[in-house]
Amino acid sequence: MPASPSSSAQAAREALAVRLSHLRRDAGLTGDELSVLCGWHPAKTSRIQGAKAMPTDADIRAWCAACSADDQADDLIATARAVDSMYQEWRRLHRNGMRRLQEDVNATVAQAAHQRVYASNVVPGFFQTPAYATALLESITAFQGTPNDVPEAVASRVARSRFLYEGGHRFAVVLEEAVLRHRIGSPATMAGQLRHLLTLMPLASVSLGVIPFAAARTVWPLEAFYLYDDKRVAVETLTARISVVQPRELADYERAFSALSKTAVYGDQARALIHTAIDTLR
């Protein structure tokens, strides 16, 4: 796993590295001695202990065996997999297509009573029309070069919209005005998506705000993020999805969302921005 821009992920990597280092020291082994027992170069031991490289399951089992601590291998492997899940590359998540990930996201949304979303690039999945979702997922598949199961992925993504109407979920969404102007698909596809936003705004479960281009900023434009209750944030970058769980970072995202929400306009003002965006497509 490459170095993560999330301090939550990095802190977890470092904590795992410390546990492995303690095992080595408790066994009375030097780094060179452990490397010999594991059958790899000492540089590998240094990278693992320095949290610069993630050990594989086999690496952890070999490490524990060298330290006479086989009973700790399963727990350490589970910890390593949890760390790995904090920073997941899209190509890895989409290696067999997109449908499976869409189903996983649906399960996450189903479990969250309150979802706060900031989007600076595209309309969030639970607001997307089939045509918009198709155009977006086709472009992502082409860019990543991953298997094309777009029809199945779109069906799963669009099914997410049911949570707007059932289960007592609440969705607070803040969009940059640019989201209304970035043309995904044909003009007709984009116009249909924007009109769909207008139909969703009256829903009791939905709060939709738009940050105008001309708004005075207290928080600069950020990458899209999804805050699930007060438990986890999913941040979307070009290459990876980052899961943030550290309380200090969660608090930062909550503060950012609050500030971005105050910058946004709602109701008739937001509708006016959407109508203007529709007019530019004619």
C-alpha positions as CSV (number, residue, x, y, z in Angstrom):
1,M,0.0,0.0,0.0
2,P,1.5,3.4,-1.0
3,A,1.9,6.1,1.6
4,S,-1.5,7.5,2.5
5,P,-2.4,11.2,2.6
6,S,-4.7,10.3,5.6
7,S,-3.1,10.7,9.0
8,S,-5.6,8.1,10.2
9,A,-4.3,5.5,7.8
10,Q,-0.7,6.5,8.5
11,A,-1.2,6.3,12.3
12,A,-2.7,2.8,11.9
13,R,0.3,1.7,9.8
14,E,2.7,3.1,12.4
15,A,0.8,1.3,15.2
16,L,1.1,-2.0,13.4
17,A,4.8,-1.4,12.8
18,V,5.3,-0.7,16.5
19,R,3.6,-4.0,17.5
20,L,5.8,-6.0,15.1
21,S,8.9,-4.2,16.5
22,H,7.9,-5.0,20.0
23,L,7.5,-8.7,19.1
24,R,11.1,-8.7,17.7
25,R,12.5,-7.0,20.7
26,D,10.6,-9.3,23.2
27,A,12.1,-12.2,21.3
28,G,15.6,-10.8,21.8
29,L,16.2,-10.5,18.1
30,T,18.0,-7.8,16.1
31,G,16.6,-6.7,12.8
32,D,19.3,-8.6,11.0
33,E,18.6,-11.8,12.9
34,L,14.9,-11.7,12.3
35,S,15.6,-11.1,8.6
36,V,17.7,-14.2,8.4
37,L,15.0,-16.3,10.1
38,C,12.4,-14.9,7.8
39,G,14.5,-15.4,4.7
40,W,14.5,-11.9,3.4
41,H,16.8,-8.9,3.1
42,P,17.3,-6.7,6.2
43,A,16.0,-3.7,4.2
44,K,12.6,-5.3,4.2
45,T,12.5,-5.5,7.9
46,S,13.5,-1.9,8.2
47,R,10.7,-0.8,5.8
48,I,8.1,-2.8,7.8
49,Q,9.3,-1.4,11.1
50,G,9.4,2.1,9.7
51,A,5.8,1.8,8.4
52,K,7.1,2.4,4.9
53,A,5.9,-1.0,3.6
54,M,2.8,-3.0,4.6
55,P,3.6,-6.7,5.4
56,T,1.6,-9.4,3.6
57,D,-0.2,-12.2,5.5
58,A,2.7,-14.4,4.8
59,D,5.2,-11.8,6.1
60,I,3.3,-11.5,9.4
61,R,3.2,-15.3,9.8
62,A,6.9,-15.5,9.1
63,W,7.7,-12.7,11.6
64,C,5.6,-14.2,14.3
65,A,7.2,-17.7,13.8
66,A,10.6,-16.1,14.0
67,C,9.6,-14.5,17.3
68,S,7.9,-17.7,18.7
69,A,4.7,-15.8,18.7
70,D,2.5,-17.8,16.3
71,D,-0.5,-17.2,18.5
72,Q,-0.5,-13.5,17.6
73,A,-0.4,-14.0,13.9
74,D,-4.1,-14.0,13.2
75,D,-4.7,-10.9,15.3
76,L,-1.9,-9.0,13.5
77,I,-3.1,-10.1,10.1
78,A,-6.6,-8.8,10.9
79,T,-5.1,-5.5,12.0
80,A,-3.1,-5.3,8.8
81,R,-6.2,-5.9,6.7
82,A,-8.0,-3.2,8.6
83,V,-5.2,-0.8,8.0
84,D,-5.2,-1.7,4.3
85,S,-8.9,-0.9,4.1
86,M,-8.3,2.7,5.1
87,Y,-6.6,3.4,1.8
88,Q,-7.9,1.6,-1.1
89,E,-6.9,2.2,-4.7
90,W,-9.9,2.5,-7.1
91,R,-8.2,0.1,-9.6
92,R,-8.0,-2.5,-6.9
93,L,-11.6,-1.9,-5.8
94,H,-12.7,-2.1,-9.4
95,R,-10.5,-5.0,-10.5
96,N,-13.5,-7.1,-11.2
97,G,-15.8,-4.2,-12.2
98,M,-17.8,-1.7,-10.3
99,R,-20.9,-3.5,-9.3
100,R,-19.5,-5.1,-6.1
101,L,-18.3,-1.8,-4.7
102,Q,-21.7,-0.2,-5.4
103,E,-23.3,-2.9,-3.4
104,D,-20.9,-2.3,-0.6
105,V,-21.6,1.4,-0.6
106,N,-25.3,0.7,-0.5
107,A,-24.8,-1.4,2.6
108,T,-22.9,1.5,4.2
109,V,-25.6,4.0,3.4
110,A,-28.3,1.6,4.7
111,Q,-26.6,1.6,8.1
112,A,-26.1,5.4,8.4
113,A,-29.0,7.4,9.8
114,H,-27.5,10.7,8.9
115,Q,-25.2,11.3,5.9
116,R,-23.5,14.6,5.2
117,V,-22.0,14.9,1.8
118,Y,-19.8,17.6,0.2
119,A,-19.4,17.2,-3.6
120,S,-17.1,19.4,-5.6
121,N,-17.0,17.4,-8.8
122,V,-20.1,15.2,-9.5
123,V,-23.6,14.7,-8.2
124,P,-23.6,12.1,-5.3
125,G,-24.6,8.6,-6.3
126,F,-27.9,8.5,-4.4
127,F,-29.1,11.6,-6.4
128,Q,-28.0,10.3,-9.9
129,T,-30.3,9.5,-12.8
130,P,-29.6,6.3,-14.7
131,A,-28.3,8.2,-17.7
132,Y,-26.0,10.4,-15.7
133,A,-24.6,7.4,-13.7
134,T,-24.0,5.5,-17.0
135,A,-22.1,8.4,-18.5
136,L,-20.0,8.9,-15.3
137,L,-19.2,5.2,-14.7
138,E,-18.3,4.6,-18.4
139,S,-15.8,7.5,-18.2
140,I,-14.3,6.1,-15.0
141,T,-14.0,2.6,-16.4
142,A,-12.3,3.9,-19.5
143,F,-9.9,6.0,-17.5
144,Q,-9.0,3.1,-15.1
145,G,-9.0,0.4,-17.7
146,T,-10.9,-1.9,-15.4
147,P,-13.6,-4.5,-16.5
148,N,-16.7,-2.9,-17.9
149,D,-19.8,-4.0,-16.0
150,V,-21.4,-0.5,-16.2
151,P,-25.0,-1.6,-16.7
152,E,-24.9,-3.8,-13.5
153,A,-23.0,-1.1,-11.5
154,V,-25.5,1.6,-12.6
155,A,-28.5,-0.5,-11.5
156,S,-26.9,-1.0,-8.1
157,R,-26.0,2.7,-7.8
158,V,-29.4,3.9,-8.8
159,A,-31.0,1.5,-6.3
160,R,-29.3,3.6,-3.6
161,S,-31.9,6.3,-4.1
162,R,-34.5,4.2,-2.2
163,F,-32.9,5.3,1.0
164,L,-34.2,8.8,0.3
165,Y,-37.7,7.5,0.8
166,E,-37.4,4.7,3.3
167,G,-35.7,3.8,6.6
168,G,-35.7,7.3,8.2
169,H,-32.4,8.3,6.6
170,R,-31.4,12.0,6.4
171,F,-29.1,13.4,3.7
172,A,-27.5,16.8,4.0
173,V,-25.7,17.6,0.8
174,V,-23.6,20.6,-0.2
175,L,-22.7,21.0,-3.9
176,E,-20.2,23.4,-5.5
177,E,-22.0,25.3,-8.3
178,A,-19.4,23.7,-10.6
179,V,-21.1,20.3,-10.1
180,L,-24.1,21.8,-11.8
181,R,-22.0,23.0,-14.7
182,H,-19.6,20.0,-15.3
183,R,-21.3,18.3,-18.2
184,I,-21.4,14.5,-17.6
185,G,-22.8,12.9,-20.7
186,S,-24.9,14.7,-23.4
187,P,-26.7,18.0,-22.8
188,A,-30.0,16.1,-22.5
189,T,-28.4,13.7,-19.9
190,M,-27.1,16.7,-17.9
191,A,-30.4,18.6,-18.1
192,G,-32.3,15.5,-16.9
193,Q,-30.0,15.2,-14.0
194,L,-30.4,18.8,-13.0
195,R,-34.2,18.6,-13.2
196,H,-34.0,15.5,-11.1
197,L,-32.3,17.5,-8.4
198,L,-35.2,19.9,-8.4
199,T,-37.6,17.0,-7.8
200,L,-35.6,15.8,-4.8
201,M,-35.3,19.1,-3.0
202,P,-38.8,19.0,-1.4
203,L,-38.2,15.6,0.2
204,A,-38.2,15.7,4.0
205,S,-35.1,13.5,4.1
206,V,-33.1,15.9,1.9
207,S,-31.3,19.2,2.6
208,L,-29.6,20.4,-0.6
209,G,-27.4,23.5,-0.7
210,V,-25.3,24.9,-3.5
211,I,-22.2,27.1,-3.0
212,P,-22.3,29.8,-5.7
213,F,-19.2,30.6,-7.7
214,A,-19.2,34.1,-6.2
215,A,-19.5,33.1,-2.6
216,A,-17.0,34.4,-0.1
217,R,-15.1,31.3,1.0
218,T,-14.3,30.4,4.6
219,V,-13.2,26.9,3.5
220,W,-11.5,26.3,0.2
221,P,-12.9,23.8,-2.3
222,L,-12.1,20.3,-1.1
223,E,-12.2,16.8,-2.6
224,A,-15.6,15.1,-2.2
225,F,-16.3,13.5,1.1
226,Y,-19.1,11.5,2.7
227,L,-19.6,11.6,6.5
228,Y,-21.5,8.7,7.8
229,D,-23.2,9.6,11.1
230,D,-20.2,10.6,13.4
231,K,-18.3,7.4,12.8
232,R,-16.5,7.5,9.5
233,V,-15.6,9.7,6.5
234,A,-15.0,8.4,3.0
235,V,-12.8,10.8,1.0
236,E,-12.6,10.3,-2.7
237,T,-9.4,11.2,-4.5
238,L,-8.4,10.5,-8.1
239,T,-6.7,7.3,-7.3
240,A,-8.1,6.0,-4.1
241,R,-10.9,6.0,-1.5
242,I,-9.6,7.0,2.0
243,S,-11.5,5.9,5.1
244,V,-11.1,8.4,8.0
245,V,-11.9,7.2,11.5
246,Q,-9.6,9.1,13.8
247,P,-11.7,11.3,16.1
248,R,-9.6,14.4,15.5
249,E,-9.9,14.1,11.8
250,L,-13.6,13.3,12.0
251,A,-14.0,16.6,14.0
252,D,-12.1,18.5,11.2
253,Y,-14.4,17.1,8.5
254,E,-17.5,18.0,10.6
255,R,-16.2,21.5,11.1
256,A,-15.5,21.8,7.4
257,F,-19.0,20.6,6.5
258,S,-20.5,23.0,8.9
259,A,-18.6,25.9,7.4
260,L,-19.3,24.8,3.8
261,S,-23.0,24.5,4.6
262,K,-23.1,28.1,5.9
263,T,-21.5,29.3,2.6
264,A,-24.2,27.5,0.5
265,V,-27.6,28.8,-0.5
266,Y,-30.8,26.8,-0.2
267,G,-34.4,26.8,-1.3
268,D,-35.3,29.3,-4.1
269,Q,-31.7,30.6,-4.4
270,A,-30.4,27.0,-5.0
271,R,-33.2,26.3,-7.4
272,A,-32.3,29.5,-9.3
273,L,-28.7,28.3,-9.7
274,I,-30.0,24.9,-11.0
275,H,-32.4,26.5,-13.5
276,T,-29.6,28.8,-14.7
277,A,-27.4,25.7,-15.3
278,I,-30.2,24.0,-17.2
279,D,-30.6,27.1,-19.4
280,T,-26.9,27.0,-20.4
281,L,-27.5,23.6,-21.9
282,R,-30.1,24.8,-24.4
